[in-house]
């Protein structure tokens, strides 16, 4: 008899949640009975800390995702998170380089880029939110519509090749 396994994915906001629901959760479903996404960007520190305590108390797994943003390196970003939330185990923190938008674009092959009418990129490690927003073709009335179209065409194999932090994540969690 196997035990009930839960996974909590801590993400910053709506764009992250959309990506994780479509791309990541299906990959974890073989390993976990229950997977929940927690959007933490607007959550108070005390609430985050209490949530982490309860997750640890029930022996559930969790991964805390954060964008590297302007931190000079992954270690520096993890140190910032550790100082803010010393209850979050550093091995459970995964840094997205640079921002979640870089993971979206990483999954597009040349044909998908042509269909979306955007320039193909061989590497998305330096993509920021601003760069991403500037790529959105005028035919899309909203950023969300564009992101949904990307997710319809998303290739994990392509993303592994084009984004170091996505590659690291997939390998670390063997998904």
N, C-alpha and C positions, 0 to 999 in steps of 0.2 A: 504494500500500500504506500503510495507516494503522498507526501505532505502537500498541503495547499500552499502555493507560492504566489506571492504578490510582488509587484514592481510599481514603484512610484517614480515617474519621470518629472522632474522639476524643470520647467521651462520659463523663459521670461514673459512671453506674451502670446497674442493671438496668431502671429505669423509662425512662431515656433510650434504652437499647438496644431495648426493646420498641417505643417510639415510632418510632425511626429505621428499624427493620426493616420496619414496616408502612407508614409514611407517606413517608419520605424516600428510602430506597434504591430503591424502584421508579421514582422520578422521575429518579434519576441513572443508571439502567441503560442508557439510550440513549447516554450520554456516556462510560461507563467499562466496561472489560472485566472488572474485578475491583474490588469494593468490600468493605472490611473495617471492622468496628467494633472499636474499642479502648476498653475500659473502664479508665479511669485512676485512679479514686478511691483505690484501695488500692495503686497502683503506686508503688514507690520513685522518687525523683527521678532517680537514676542510670539506672534502667531506662527512664524516660520520655525522658531526654536521648539515650540510645543508640538508642532506637527512632526518634526524630526524625532523628538523624544518618543512620540507615540508609534512612529514607524519602526524605530529601533526596538521598542518594547514588544511589538508583535513579531519581531524577527523578519520583517519584510525587507526586500532589497530596494534601493533607491539610487538614482543617478541625478546629480544636480548639474544642469547645463548652464553655462554662462558664456557670453561673447567676450572675446579678448579685448575688444574695443581699443582703447589707447594704451593698454598695459604693454610694457616693453617685451614681455615674454610670458609663457604659460605659468612658470613658477611664481612670478610677481602677481599675476591675476589670482592664482590659487591662494597666495599669502593674504591678499585683500579679502577674499571670501572667508578664509580661516579666521582672520581678525574680526570680521563682522559676525560670523556664526561659527564659533568654535565647536558646536555640536555636530556640524557637518564634517564627516570624515573625509579627509583630503583625497583618499583613493576613490571616493564616490563622486568627485568633481570632474567634469569633462568640459574642456574649453573649446568653444567653436571659434575658428579663425576664418575671417575676422568677425563676421556676424552670420546669422542664420541665412541671410540672402545668398551668401557664398555657397552654402550647401544646396540651395535651390538650383542655382545656375550650374553647379558641378554636375548635376544629373542630366544635362542636356547634351546630346550628341550633335554632330554637324547638321544632320537632317532636321532634327527638332528645332535647332536654331534658325534654320532656313524657313521652316514652317511658321515660326513665331516672328520672323523678320528681325532677328537680333544677331549681333556679331558672335561667332563661335569663339570660345576661349578655351585654351588648352589647360589653363590653371586658374582656379578661382580663389586661391588663398588670400588675395588682397582685396577682394570685393567687399565694399562697405554698403550700407543701406543707401547712401547717396548715389554711389555708382550704379547700384541696382535700379533705383528710381529713374535715373537718367536713361536707362536702357529700355524702359517700357514704351512700346510703340503707341502712337497716338490712337490707334483703333481701340485700345482698351480704355474703357471709361473709369476703371478703378484698378488700383494696385492688386487688390484681392483677386479680381478676375484674371489678371495676368499670372498671378501665383498659382491659381487653380489650373490654368492651362499648362504651366510648367509641370505641375505634379502629375497631370495626365500622361506626360511624356517622359517622366523621370526614370532614369536608369541607374540603379545602384552600382553596377559595374563601372559605368562611366564616372560616377561621382567618386568612387574609390580611387580611380586613376587621376582625377583632376583636383582633389582637395585633400591635403595632408591630414587635417583634423577629422574629416569624415572617415578617411581611410583608417586612422588610428582608432576611432570609435568602433567601427565595424569589426576590426581585428581584436580589439580589447574584449569586446563582449561576444565575439564568435558568432556573429549573426550574418 
